[in-house]
Amino acid sequence: MKYLVFGSLNIDRTYTVPHFVSAGETMSASKMELFCGGKGFNQAVALARAGKEVYFAGAVGADGQMLLDALAADGIHDTYIKRTPGASGHAVIQVDPEGQNCIIILPGANGEITEADVDAVLADFGRGDMVVLQNEITCVAYILQKASEKGMTVVLNPSPWDARAETYDVRYVNYLLVNEVEGSSIAAETDPEAIVQAIHKAYPNVNLVLTLGSRGAVYCSAEGERHTAGIYRNAVADTTAAGDTFTGYFLAEITDSGDPHRALQRAAIASGISVTRKGASTSIPARREVDATDVRVLSEFLG
C-alpha cells in the first residue's frame, strides 16, 4: 500500500494572545512564531512519524521552500507537489492561555490545484493504495471520484467544514473522520449517537470515526461494529494539530493491525501528547514516543 496525502501546505503565523480578539479590538500579542502547517501537511507528518512511507501532492508558492524542507526532514516524498509563482497558503492562528486556538486561512497555492494536476498524480497510484483528503485545496470532489474509480482506499476529513464540503459525495469514501460539528452537518443531527446512526444509514459502506473532544471518539465500521475510546489527558499548551495527529496515527494503526479499538487508542495517545507542545507539525510525536506510552497502563483513561 502506498500512502498519498493530497492536501494543503500552509505557513502558519501563530500569535500568543491573552484572549481571542473581538470585533473592533486591537490587541498586542506576547509572541509570534512561524511554523509549517496545513491540515494536509500535518496529517502527512503524523502518518510519516507513525512509521509510514508517505507521498504528498499539493502546491506551494515561491515562498514555499521551508515547507518542502520540512517534508524532506520527515522523509515525505515531494515529487507530486506543484510549484506556483504566487504565495503559498498561510494561516493566522491565535492561541490563548488555555491552549485553545482560532484560525484564519488564506488558500494561496492550495487553491490552484486543477483536474489535470489530479489526473497526473493519480496516474501513479491504484487499487489498494490510500489517498487522504481534507478540505483546504481545490478539486477535492474530483479527487474523491477519480480515486474511488481507481480502487484506492479513500479517506476524507472534511475540515474545515464549509459550503463546499456539503457537496462532497461521501459514497466515494471508505474512511470518514469528522468532529461533532462536521458530523452534525452531514447527519442533520446533534446527539453523537444520532449522528453515528444517521451517517451509517445514509452511507452504509463508510467506516466512520467521530471525534468528541474531551469525550473521546467513536468508531462505526461499514458492518456496524462499534468501538469507543477516551482521551489521554495532559496539560494543554496548544491544540492546533491535535486532530491531524489523531487522523495520521489512526490510519497508520488501522492499516497495520486492522484493529479499530487499538487504532483509536494509539490516536488518542498521539494527540494527547501533541497538545502539550506549541505549533502544528512541531507538536506531532514520533512513533517511539507513542510506543513508550503503555496502552495498558492508560486503559482507565482510554476506556
C-alpha positions as CSV (number, residue, x, y, z in Angstrom):
1,M,0.0,0.0,0.0
2,K,1.2,3.5,-0.9
3,Y,0.0,6.4,1.3
4,L,-0.8,9.6,-0.7
5,V,-1.8,12.7,1.2
6,F,-3.4,15.1,-1.3
7,G,-3.8,18.3,0.7
8,S,-2.7,21.7,1.9
9,L,0.6,23.2,2.6
10,N,0.5,26.3,4.8
11,I,2.9,28.7,6.5
12,D,1.4,29.2,10.0
13,R,1.9,32.5,11.8
14,T,1.0,31.7,15.4
15,Y,0.3,34.5,17.8
16,T,0.1,34.0,21.6
17,V,-2.7,36.2,22.9
18,P,-4.4,36.8,26.3
19,H,-7.8,36.1,24.7
20,F,-9.2,35.8,21.2
21,V,-9.5,39.3,19.6
22,S,-13.1,40.7,19.4
23,A,-14.7,42.9,16.8
24,G,-13.2,46.4,16.9
25,E,-10.5,45.4,19.4
26,T,-6.7,46.0,18.9
27,M,-4.6,43.6,20.9
28,S,-0.9,43.1,21.5
29,A,0.4,39.5,21.2
30,S,3.2,38.4,23.5
31,K,4.8,36.3,20.8
32,M,4.7,35.4,17.1
33,E,6.1,32.1,15.9
34,L,6.4,30.7,12.3
35,F,5.5,27.1,11.7
36,C,4.9,24.8,8.7
37,G,1.3,23.6,8.7
38,G,-1.9,23.0,6.8
39,K,-4.1,20.0,7.5
40,G,-2.7,18.1,4.7
41,F,0.9,18.8,5.8
42,N,0.1,17.9,9.4
43,Q,-1.6,14.6,8.5
44,A,1.2,13.6,6.3
45,V,3.7,14.3,9.0
46,A,1.7,12.3,11.5
47,L,1.5,9.4,9.1
48,A,5.2,9.5,8.5
49,R,6.1,9.8,12.2
50,A,3.8,6.8,12.8
51,G,6.1,4.8,10.5
52,K,4.6,5.1,7.0
53,E,6.2,6.0,3.7
54,V,4.2,9.0,2.6
55,Y,3.8,10.7,-0.8
56,F,2.5,14.3,-0.8
57,A,0.5,16.0,-3.6
58,G,-0.4,19.7,-3.4
59,A,1.0,23.1,-4.3
60,V,3.4,25.7,-2.9
61,G,4.3,29.2,-4.0
62,A,7.6,30.9,-4.4
63,D,7.9,31.2,-0.6
64,G,7.3,27.5,0.0
65,Q,10.9,26.2,0.3
66,M,10.5,25.9,4.1
67,L,7.5,23.6,3.6
68,L,9.5,21.4,1.1
69,D,12.4,21.2,3.5
70,A,10.1,20.3,6.4
71,L,8.6,17.4,4.3
72,A,12.0,16.2,3.4
73,A,13.0,16.2,7.1
74,D,10.3,13.6,7.7
75,G,11.1,11.6,4.7
76,I,7.9,12.5,2.8
77,H,8.2,12.4,-1.0
78,D,7.5,15.7,-2.7
79,T,7.5,14.5,-6.3
80,Y,3.8,15.4,-6.8
81,I,4.0,19.0,-5.3
82,K,3.2,21.7,-7.9
83,R,5.3,24.9,-7.7
84,T,3.5,28.2,-8.5
85,P,4.8,31.7,-8.9
86,G,2.5,33.2,-6.3
87,A,2.3,32.8,-2.5
88,S,1.9,29.6,-0.6
89,G,-1.2,29.1,1.6
90,H,-0.9,30.6,5.0
91,A,-2.8,30.7,8.3
92,V,-3.1,33.3,11.1
93,I,-3.5,31.5,14.4
94,Q,-4.4,32.9,17.8
95,V,-3.6,30.7,20.8
96,D,-5.0,31.7,24.2
97,P,-3.6,30.8,27.7
98,E,-5.7,27.6,27.8
99,G,-4.1,26.4,24.5
100,Q,-7.3,26.9,22.5
101,N,-7.0,28.4,19.1
102,C,-8.8,30.2,16.3
103,I,-7.6,30.2,12.8
104,I,-7.9,32.3,9.6
105,I,-6.7,30.5,6.4
106,L,-5.7,32.1,3.0
107,P,-5.6,29.3,0.4
108,G,-2.8,30.7,-1.8
109,A,-1.3,28.0,-3.9
110,N,-3.6,25.4,-2.3
111,G,-6.4,27.0,-4.4
112,E,-4.6,26.3,-7.7
113,I,-4.9,22.5,-7.9
114,T,-6.6,21.6,-11.3
115,E,-8.2,18.5,-12.6
116,A,-5.3,18.0,-14.9
117,D,-3.0,18.1,-11.8
118,V,-5.1,15.4,-10.1
119,D,-5.1,13.1,-13.2
120,A,-1.3,13.4,-13.4
121,V,-0.8,12.5,-9.8
122,L,-3.3,9.6,-9.6
123,A,-1.8,8.0,-12.7
124,D,0.9,6.7,-10.4
125,F,-1.5,5.2,-7.8
126,G,-4.0,2.4,-8.0
127,R,-6.1,-0.3,-6.3
128,G,-5.1,-0.8,-2.7
129,D,-3.3,2.5,-2.3
130,M,-4.7,5.0,0.2
131,V,-5.4,8.7,-0.5
132,V,-6.0,11.1,2.4
133,L,-8.0,14.2,1.8
134,Q,-9.1,17.3,3.8
135,N,-11.0,20.5,2.7
136,E,-8.2,23.0,2.1
137,I,-7.5,22.5,-1.6
138,T,-9.4,22.8,-4.8
139,C,-10.7,19.7,-6.7
140,V,-11.5,17.6,-3.6
141,A,-14.8,16.3,-5.2
142,Y,-12.9,15.3,-8.3
143,I,-10.2,13.5,-6.4
144,L,-12.8,11.6,-4.4
145,Q,-14.4,10.3,-7.6
146,K,-11.3,9.5,-9.5
147,A,-9.5,7.8,-6.6
148,S,-12.6,5.7,-5.9
149,E,-12.8,4.7,-9.6
150,K,-9.2,3.5,-9.4
151,G,-10.0,1.3,-6.4
152,M,-8.0,3.3,-3.9
153,T,-8.9,3.4,-0.2
154,V,-10.3,6.9,0.1
155,V,-10.1,8.8,3.4
156,L,-11.9,12.1,3.9
157,N,-11.6,14.5,6.8
158,P,-13.9,17.3,5.5
159,S,-12.3,20.0,7.6
160,P,-12.6,23.0,7.8
161,W,-16.3,22.5,7.2
162,D,-17.9,24.9,4.7
163,A,-20.5,25.1,1.9
164,R,-18.1,23.3,-0.5
165,A,-17.8,20.3,1.9
166,E,-21.5,19.9,1.8
167,T,-21.3,19.0,-1.9
168,Y,-18.8,16.1,-1.4
169,D,-20.2,12.7,-2.3
170,V,-19.5,10.6,0.7
171,R,-20.4,7.4,-1.2
172,Y,-16.9,7.5,-2.7
173,V,-15.3,7.5,0.8
174,N,-14.0,4.4,2.7
175,Y,-13.0,6.2,5.9
176,L,-14.8,9.3,7.1
177,L,-13.2,11.2,10.0
178,V,-15.3,14.0,11.4
179,N,-15.7,16.0,14.6
180,E,-19.1,16.8,16.1
181,V,-19.6,20.0,14.0
182,E,-18.8,18.2,10.8
183,G,-20.7,15.1,11.7
184,S,-23.8,17.1,12.7
185,S,-23.7,18.9,9.4
186,I,-23.6,15.7,7.4
187,A,-26.2,13.9,9.6
188,A,-28.5,16.8,10.4
189,E,-28.4,15.6,14.0
190,T,-26.7,16.9,17.1
191,D,-26.6,13.9,19.5
192,P,-23.4,11.8,18.9
193,E,-25.3,8.5,18.8
194,A,-27.9,10.0,16.4
195,I,-25.0,11.3,14.2
196,V,-23.4,7.9,14.0
197,Q,-26.7,6.2,13.3
198,A,-27.7,8.7,10.6
199,I,-24.3,8.6,8.8
200,H,-24.2,4.8,8.9
201,K,-27.7,4.6,7.5
202,A,-27.1,7.1,4.7
203,Y,-23.6,5.7,3.8
204,P,-23.5,2.0,4.7
205,N,-20.2,1.4,3.0
206,V,-18.3,4.0,5.1
207,N,-16.2,3.4,8.1
208,L,-16.8,6.3,10.4
209,V,-14.7,7.9,13.1
210,L,-16.5,10.6,15.1
211,T,-14.3,12.6,17.5
212,L,-15.9,14.1,20.5
213,G,-13.3,16.3,22.1
214,S,-12.8,15.6,25.8
215,R,-15.3,12.7,25.5
216,G,-13.0,10.7,23.2
217,A,-14.0,9.1,19.9
218,V,-16.4,6.6,18.4
219,Y,-15.8,4.2,15.5
220,C,-18.5,2.6,13.5
221,S,-17.5,0.2,10.7
222,A,-19.4,-0.3,7.5
223,E,-20.7,-3.5,9.1
224,G,-22.0,-1.6,12.1
225,E,-19.3,-2.7,14.5
226,R,-18.7,-0.1,17.3
227,H,-15.7,0.9,19.3
228,T,-15.0,3.8,21.7
229,A,-12.0,5.3,23.4
230,G,-11.5,8.2,25.7
231,I,-8.7,10.7,25.6
232,Y,-5.2,10.7,27.0
233,R,-5.3,13.7,29.4
234,N,-2.4,16.1,29.5
235,A,-1.7,19.8,30.3
236,V,-2.8,21.7,27.2
237,A,-0.3,24.1,25.6
238,D,-1.8,24.3,22.0
239,T,-4.4,22.2,20.3
240,T,-3.6,23.3,16.7
241,A,-2.6,19.9,15.2
242,A,-4.3,17.5,17.7
243,G,-7.0,16.4,15.2
244,D,-4.5,15.9,12.4
245,T,-2.2,13.9,14.7
246,F,-5.2,11.7,15.6
247,T,-6.0,11.1,11.9
248,G,-2.5,10.1,11.0
249,Y,-2.0,7.7,13.8
250,F,-5.4,6.2,13.4
251,L,-4.8,5.5,9.8
252,A,-1.4,4.0,10.4
253,E,-2.7,1.6,13.0
254,I,-5.9,0.6,11.3
255,T,-3.9,-0.4,8.2
256,D,-1.3,-2.2,10.3
257,S,-3.4,-4.2,12.6
258,G,-7.0,-3.8,11.4
259,D,-8.0,-3.3,15.0
260,P,-10.2,-0.2,15.3
261,H,-10.1,-0.1,19.1
262,R,-6.3,-0.2,19.1
263,A,-6.3,2.4,16.4
264,L,-8.5,4.8,18.5
265,Q,-6.2,4.2,21.5
266,R,-3.0,4.9,19.6
267,A,-4.5,8.0,18.0
268,A,-5.7,9.3,21.4
269,I,-2.2,8.8,22.9
270,A,-0.6,10.6,20.0
271,S,-3.0,13.5,20.0
272,G,-2.8,13.7,23.8
273,I,1.0,14.1,23.5
274,S,0.7,16.7,20.8
275,V,-1.4,19.2,22.8
276,T,1.4,19.6,25.3
277,R,3.6,21.3,22.6
278,K,3.3,24.6,20.7
279,G,2.9,24.6,17.0
280,A,1.4,22.4,14.4
281,S,3.7,19.8,12.9
282,T,6.3,20.5,15.6
283,S,3.9,19.1,18.2
284,I,3.3,15.7,16.5
285,P,5.1,12.9,18.4
286,A,7.4,10.3,16.8
287,R,6.3,6.7,16.9
288,R,8.8,5.8,19.6
289,E,7.2,8.3,21.9
290,V,3.8,6.8,21.4
291,D,5.2,3.3,21.8
292,A,6.8,4.3,25.1
293,T,3.3,5.1,26.5
294,D,1.9,1.8,27.6
295,V,-1.7,1.5,26.4
296,R,-2.5,-1.0,29.2
297,V,-1.4,1.5,31.9
298,L,-3.6,4.1,30.3
299,S,-6.7,1.9,30.0
300,E,-8.5,3.8,32.7
301,F,-8.3,7.0,30.6
302,L,-8.9,5.4,27.2
303,G,-11.9,3.2,28.0
